[in-house]
């Protein structure tokens, strides 16, 4: 049976303002569902039914982690839980504005 060693834990809190990344993989394709120009097509996200553009964001989150050392196996086993909440400011590509709260 493997013997266990140290078991440090860690955690933290973060608040990221205007830090949602719009990007490209270099081949003209988007990273994830948000393209490099931050223009989001209608229905790309369930709660956004019109063409929009990201103009700002506020993401808060916290995380907890545990590192279990397994001496006899000469390895570490990590487990992490992360919780994020995002408020995103959008404008329509036409007239008006849209308010959208990310689902929980």
Secondary structure as UniProt FT lines:
FT   STRAND          9..17
FT   STRAND          30..31
FT   TURN            32..33
FT   TURN            36..37
FT   STRAND          39..40
FT   TURN            42..43
FT   TURN            46..47
FT   STRAND          52..70
FT   TURN            71..74
FT   STRAND          75..92
FT   STRAND          97..101
//
